[in-house]
Amino acid sequence: MKYLILVTDGAGDEPMEVLDGKTPLEAAHLKNINSMAALGTVGLVKTIPEGMDPGSDTANLSVMGYDPKVFHTGRSPLEAVSMGIDMSDSDVAFRCNLVTLKGSGEYEELIIEDHSAGDITTEEAKELIEAVNKAFETEHIKFYPGFSYRHAMIIHEGSLDYRLTPPHDVLGKKTGDHLPKGRDSESIRDMMIESYRFLSEHPVNLARVKRGLNPANSIWIWGQGKKPKLTPIFEKYQVKGVTISAVDLIKGIGLCAGMKAVAVEGATGTIHTNYEGKAEAAIRSFRDGNDFVFLHLEGPDECSHQGDLAGKIKCLELIDEKIAGPVTEYLKSTGESFKFLVLPDHQTPIRIRTHRGEAVPFMLYDSTESKEKDTGRVYGETSGSRGLLFQNGFELTDYFFK
């Protein structure tokens, strides 16, 4: 048996008047996924436990089969593991975004315009993070370059006692209302404020402004945590697996679970990614003897954060055409039994441009099951509300591997 989980990050949404009461998932033309839904199972699943923030770390732990209430230790350590950072048990990792702030006056009066600095290139970002590390590195603090706008800060013998806000949760709002709080938070706040002074004048940003692009003119620190200890995926489900994603968080969860991270050239974490390369990587992973592929696409979520409805729908259609279709056709061609699960990790409604913890729709196809075809059974919120309901994401994953 082969197992494929396809995560359409942030695809969950709400009915929209401009779409005649449909959600983006329902408005998108998903020929391949919906043809399998007609012969499969649909429903809703709650990937975010009550009382927990609807972050991608929580949601994807849940989708990969881990109870976030037991295994969640923070987002950043998972990303740090993916970046190859050797963390001790006493180290604390933080996510360091490169963001765009707009406005004039004191730092506290500036507006959080863009959490990704216009999807800054990895090459540009590396120069900026090197400048940040040169300014702030000490015996206990170090910054590490990652991918695009996503980077890491490690504090040796650090504290978790901070209240830090993800920048994508407060787009369009003043920085002053969302700066770090808690014991000893002044040092983190001071680094953010000081970074704005020298990053605004950095040659990389001056060149970006000349090209009409958003400058990465400040760091934004959040998502603290310590290295988690996950039960190996083979021990949980008796499968050998890989992750395929442009996002360090997903790679980190997989590595902590004993899975291999497969790199795909041209994978960006946006709508403009190498869809064909990801499909080929999934097929190659199965051919190489892996039982399980966790295939993650960040594009729908990034479109939601940008308020780009047309982009979100287009991205979903590209995922269906260029990934779901080719990979499932390959699995069918082998003659081997397989299961295919597709779902968002969480909602990211276009209206609010940030994550929400409501249940998301899923579609599960099992090649060994014989079901009567029902063309009204599709991958989407309305159809899902008439199907199965799982109160926890890890329970759906357990059911998938059962």
KALIN-V493814 format. One record per backbone hydrogen bond with DSSP energy under -1.0 kcal/mol. CO is the residue of the C=O (numbers start at 0). NH is the residue of the N-H. If there is no record, write none. Layout:
BEGIN
CO|NH, CO|NH
END
This chain:
BEGIN
1|338, 2|292, 3|340, 4|294, 5|342, 6|8, 6|296, 7|10, 11|347, 15|18, 15|20, 16|19, 18|21, 21|15, 22|26, 23|27, 27|29, 29|33, 30|34, 31|35, 32|36, 33|37, 36|39, 37|373, 40|363, 41|387, 42|361, 43|389, 44|359, 48|51, 52|54, 54|58, 55|59, 56|60, 57|61, 58|62, 59|63, 60|65, 61|64, 66|69, 66|70, 67|71, 74|78, 75|79, 76|80, 77|81, 78|82, 79|84, 80|83, 84|86, 87|90, 91|154, 92|224, 93|152, 94|221, 95|150, 96|219, 98|217, 99|112, 99|113, 101|110, 105|108, 106|109, 107|175, 109|174, 110|101, 110|112, 111|171, 113|99, 115|119, 120|124, 121|125, 122|126, 123|127, 124|128, 125|129, 126|130, 127|131, 128|132, 129|133, 130|134, 131|135, 132|136, 139|155, 140|137, 141|153, 143|151, 146|149, 148|97, 149|146, 150|95, 151|143, 152|93, 153|141, 154|91, 154|157, 159|161, 162|180, 165|168, 166|169, 169|172, 172|111, 174|177, 180|162, 181|184, 184|188, 185|189, 186|190, 187|191, 188|192, 189|193, 190|194, 191|195, 193|197, 194|198, 195|199, 198|201, 201|205, 202|206, 203|207, 204|208, 205|209, 206|210, 207|212, 208|211, 214|216, 217|98, 219|96, 221|94, 222|75, 224|92, 231|235, 232|236, 233|237, 239|290, 239|291, 240|259, 241|293, 242|261, 243|295, 246|250, 247|251, 248|252, 249|253, 250|254, 251|255, 252|256, 253|258, 254|257, 256|232, 259|242, 263|266, 270|272, 272|274, 273|277, 274|278, 275|279, 276|280, 277|281, 278|282, 279|283, 280|284, 281|285, 282|286, 283|287, 284|289, 285|288, 290|2, 291|241, 292|4, 293|243, 294|6, 296|8, 297|301, 298|302, 299|303, 300|304, 301|305, 302|307, 303|306, 306|308, 307|311, 308|312, 309|313, 310|314, 311|315, 312|316, 313|317, 314|318, 315|319, 316|320, 317|321, 318|322, 318|323, 319|324, 322|326, 323|327, 324|328, 325|329, 326|330, 327|331, 328|332, 329|333, 331|334, 336|1, 337|366, 338|3, 339|364, 340|5, 341|362, 342|7, 346|355, 348|352, 355|346, 359|44, 361|42, 362|341, 363|40, 364|339, 365|368, 373|376, 377|379, 379|383, 380|384, 382|385, 383|386, 387|43, 389|45, 391|395, 392|396, 393|397, 394|398, 395|399, 396|400
END
